[in-house]
């Protein structure tokens, strides 16, 4: 058993993550407006003053959560691009994991709560839209490998947008229909991706 009295003090990054984890849990349970700084501090085992040392407000926490999601996406895109064979082959190989992530019961409530807040809070909307722009640029850069010469810029943009819409839509479907056969969804997604990129 670790002796807490002699254990190393958490790094600032570890402390930030501790706060973000607590904030995510509270937002999932109580929604964005129901997540008070006092409640987040209590869940993180810290004082409200300590929370404000790391985050100016809840919007700053949303920005950090969105940045983490974007960093994870960059890592996944880099992994897909590094694989041998066509990009479509790499995507099809990972589709089962991607569908499972969309149906993760811990992820969907958080994503939908942030999107709902973005619809009424201009600061959160700006954060979400900036992240979406970066996500689309990453996706378009990656999908350029699969682009057909006959596709206009508009058609290529529409195809990449449809791919994003499918995955975003699955997050909502995971709330509306959580017991859907994920394997069947993955198989259908493979067929649709092959149609869009093959």
JOGI-V829281 format. One line per field, one symbol per residue. ss: DSSP state (h for helix, s for strand, l for the rest). burial: I if it has 24 or more other C-alpha atoms within 12 Angstrom, else O. A space follows every 50 residues. Layout:
ss->???
burial->???
//
This chain:
ss->lllhhhlllllhhhhhhhhhhhhhhhhhhhhhhhllhhhhhhhhlllhhh hhhhlllhhhhhhhhhhhhhhhhhhhhhhhhhllllhhhhhhhhhhhhhh hhllhhhhhhhhhhhhhhlllhhhhhhhhhhhhhhhhhhhhhhhhhllll llhhhhhhhhhhhhhhhhhhhhhhhhlllllhhhhhhhhhhhhhhhhl
burial->OOOOOOOOOOOOOOOIOIIIIIIIIIIIOOIIOOIOIIIIIOIIOOOOOO IOOIIOIIIIIIIIIIOOOIOOIOOIIOOIIOOOOOIIOIIIOIIIOIII IIIOIIIIIIIIIIIOIIOOOOOIOOIIOOIIOOIIOIIIOIIIOIIOOO OOOOOIOOIIIOIIOIIIOIIIIIOOOOOOOIOOIIOOIIOOIOOIIO
//
